[in-house]
């Protein structure tokens, strides 16, 4: 495995206020430095069903549930598990958007998946509407339209943080509708949707104070090659790398801890 470098495009650089961990904004705002990067999910609306990585046996016209071939992860801050995507511990099956809508409640955290593409996250509102970050804008769209043939699932328990009540989740999401570009401080749909549900400022770019004592460890569970562990200084850095692996399937060799394999 050779060294692989990210292709990062700086779209903007600014100092932005970050919110209270409870998810409720207060008069005193904490200022953090936010970097805006090109989002790997910019192509979300440009793919046809045949581009989504499902075989003829898993046609998007079918309802599911279906199993898809995915990289599995677990993540820790110090010794605490904060994220888990392991088939042995949870149901990773996916469903058509139409079926998914019958399973959702307001405030649910949704994930749409496709092969060779970072997953797209959204907050379910009601009817068929979701609120999400896409192409630098926080917007409301129909799940049926944005799915574009991809399958999805509810991922309320993917992060192990305590969730906010559904009304506060919806307040967080709806309160940011229409914001774009310099007005937002999330670098991808996952960070925005997870912030809405959990209200933790660590999901915001520049929202976390770095310390030598606090590190994030991402364990990448690769079939046939063991578990690789990567270390990061912030939650946002860890999310960005995990999404890059989902999109490319390539691990950054220099980021591996102790050679990577366990």
C-alpha positions in Angstrom: 0.0 0.0 0.0 1.7 3.2 -1.1 1.4 6.6 0.5 -1.8 8.3 -0.7 -2.4 12.0 -0.3 -5.8 13.7 0.0 -6.7 16.1 -2.8 -8.0 19.0 -0.6 -9.4 22.2 -2.1 -9.8 25.2 0.3 -13.1 26.8 -0.5 -13.0 29.3 2.4 -11.2 30.2 5.6 -12.8 32.2 8.3 -13.5 32.6 12.0 -16.9 31.4 13.0 -18.9 31.1 16.2 -19.5 27.6 17.4 -22.5 26.6 19.4 -23.2 25.4 22.9 -22.8 21.6 23.5 -26.4 21.4 24.5 -27.4 22.4 20.9 -29.0 25.6 22.2 -27.2 28.7 21.0 -26.5 31.3 23.8 -25.5 35.0 23.7 -21.9 34.1 24.5 -20.4 32.3 21.5 -17.1 30.5 21.4 -15.0 31.5 18.4 -13.1 28.8 16.5 -11.2 28.7 13.3 -13.1 26.8 10.6 -11.6 25.4 7.4 -13.9 24.7 4.5 -13.0 21.9 2.2 -14.4 20.5 -1.0 -17.0 18.0 0.0 -16.6 14.4 -1.3 -20.3 14.1 -1.7 -20.8 16.9 -4.2 -21.7 14.2 -6.8 -24.7 13.0 -4.7 -27.3 14.1 -7.2 -25.4 13.2 -10.3 -25.4 9.4 -10.1 -27.8 7.1 -11.7 -29.1 3.9 -9.9 -26.6 1.8 -11.9 -23.7 3.9 -10.4 -24.7 3.2 -6.8 -22.9 -0.2 -6.5 -25.9 -2.5 -6.4 -26.1 -5.5 -8.6 -29.1 -6.6 -10.6 -30.1 -8.7 -7.6 -30.2 -5.6 -5.5 -32.1 -3.3 -7.8 -33.1 0.1 -6.3 -36.7 -0.7 -7.2 -36.7 -3.4 -4.5 -37.5 -2.5 -1.0 -35.0 -4.4 1.0 -33.6 -5.1 3.5 -30.3 -5.7 1.8 -26.7 -6.2 2.9 -24.0 -4.2 1.2 -20.2 -4.6 1.2 -18.8 -1.9 3.5 -15.8 -1.1 5.6 -16.6 -1.4 9.3 -15.3 0.9 12.0 -15.2 1.6 15.7 -13.9 4.8 17.3 -12.7 5.8 20.7 -11.9 8.9 22.6 -9.4 7.9 25.3 -10.9 4.6 26.4 -14.6 5.4 25.7 -16.3 4.0 22.6 -17.9 7.0 20.8 -18.8 5.4 17.4 -19.5 1.9 16.2 -20.3 0.5 12.8 -19.8 -3.2 13.2 -22.0 -5.8 11.7 -21.6 -8.1 14.7 -23.1 -5.4 17.0 -25.8 -3.8 14.8 -28.1 -4.2 11.9 -26.3 -2.7 8.9 -29.0 -3.7 6.4 -30.2 -1.0 4.0 -33.7 -0.2 2.6 -35.1 1.7 -0.4 -36.0 5.3 0.3 -39.7 4.5 0.0 -39.4 1.8 2.7 -37.2 3.9 4.9 -39.8 6.6 5.1 -42.2 4.1 6.7 -39.7 3.5 9.5 -38.7 7.1 10.3 -39.7 9.5 13.1 -39.0 13.2 13.3 -35.4 13.8 14.4 -34.1 10.5 13.2 -30.6 10.4 11.8 -30.5 8.9 8.3 -27.6 7.6 6.2 -27.7 7.0 2.4 -25.0 4.7 1.0 -23.5 3.9 -2.3 -20.3 2.2 -3.5 -17.1 4.3 -3.8 -18.9 7.3 -2.3 -18.9 8.8 1.2 -22.3 8.3 2.8 -24.8 11.2 2.9 -26.5 12.0 6.2 -29.7 13.8 6.9 -32.2 14.6 9.6 -35.8 13.3 9.0 -38.4 16.0 9.4 -41.8 14.6 8.5 -43.7 13.2 5.5 -40.9 12.6 3.0 -38.8 15.7 3.9 -35.3 15.7 5.3 -32.9 18.5 6.3 -29.3 18.1 5.3 -26.1 19.9 4.2 -25.4 19.5 0.5 -23.1 21.5 -1.8 -22.4 24.1 0.9 -26.1 24.8 1.8 -28.4 23.6 4.5 -31.6 22.7 2.8 -34.8 20.8 3.0 -35.5 18.2 0.3 -37.5 15.1 -0.5 -35.7 11.9 0.6 -37.2 10.2 -2.5 -35.5 12.8 -4.7 -32.1 13.0 -3.1 -31.7 9.2 -2.7 -31.4 8.9 -6.5 -31.5 5.1 -6.3 -29.3 4.7 -3.2 -30.4 2.7 -0.2 -30.5 4.0 3.3 -30.9 3.2 7.0 -31.6 4.9 10.4 -28.3 5.4 12.3 -29.5 7.0 15.6 -27.2 4.8 17.6 -24.1 5.0 15.4 -22.6 7.6 17.7 -22.6 6.7 21.3 -23.3 10.2 22.6 -26.6 10.9 24.5 -29.1 12.3 21.9 -31.1 15.5 22.4 -34.9 15.3 22.6 -36.5 15.1 19.1 -37.9 18.6 19.3 -34.4 20.0 20.0 -33.0 18.0 17.1 -35.6 19.5 14.8 -34.9 23.0 16.3 -31.2 22.6 15.5 -31.9 21.4 11.9 -34.7 23.8 11.0 -33.0 26.8 12.6 -30.1 26.6 10.1 -32.2 26.2 6.9 -31.0 28.4 4.2 -27.5 29.0 5.5 -24.7 28.5 3.1 -21.0 29.0 2.5 -19.4 31.4 5.0 -22.4 31.1 7.3 -21.9 27.4 8.2 -19.3 25.6 10.2 -19.6 22.0 9.2 -17.5 20.4 6.5 -19.9 17.5 5.5 -23.4 16.2 5.8 -22.5 13.8 8.6 -21.0 16.4 10.9 -24.1 18.7 10.4 -26.7 15.9 11.0 -24.8 14.5 14.0 -24.5 17.9 15.5 -28.2 18.4 15.1 -29.0 15.2 17.0 -26.3 15.3 19.7 -25.6 19.0 20.0 -21.8 18.5 20.6 -19.6 21.3 19.4 -16.9 18.8 18.5 -18.9 18.1 15.3 -18.2 21.7 14.2 -15.1 22.7 12.4 -12.9 24.6 14.8 -15.2 23.6 17.7 -12.8 21.5 19.6 -9.8 22.6 21.8 -6.9 20.4 21.0 -4.9 18.9 23.9 -2.1 16.4 24.1 -4.1 14.2 26.5 -7.2 13.9 24.3 -6.8 11.7 21.1 -9.3 9.9 18.9 -8.6 6.4 17.7 -10.3 5.0 14.7 -10.2 1.3 14.2 -10.7 0.3 10.6 -11.9 -3.4 10.3 -10.8 -4.7 6.9 -11.8 -8.1 5.8 -8.8 -10.4 5.5 -6.2 -7.8 6.7 -7.1 -7.3 10.4 -7.8 -4.1 12.2 -5.9 -0.9 11.4 -5.8 1.9 14.0 -5.5 5.5 13.1 -5.0 8.4 15.6 -6.4 12.0 15.3 -6.4 15.2 17.3 -10.1 16.0 16.7 -13.4 14.4 16.0 -13.8 16.4 12.8 -10.4 15.1 11.5 -11.4 11.5 12.2 -14.8 11.9 10.5 -13.2 13.4 7.4 -10.6 10.5 7.1 -13.3 7.8 7.7 -15.4 9.4 4.9 -12.4 9.5 2.7 -11.8 5.8 3.2 -15.4 5.1 2.5 -15.1 7.0 -0.8 -11.7 5.6 -1.9 -11.1 2.4 0.1 -7.5 3.7 0.7 -5.9 4.0 4.1 -3.3 6.7 4.6 -0.3 4.6 5.6 1.5 7.4 7.5 -1.5 7.8 9.8 -1.4 4.3 11.1 -0.5 3.6 14.8 2.3 1.2 15.4 2.3 0.0 11.8 -1.5 -0.3 11.7 -2.2 -4.0 12.1 -3.4 -5.5 15.4 
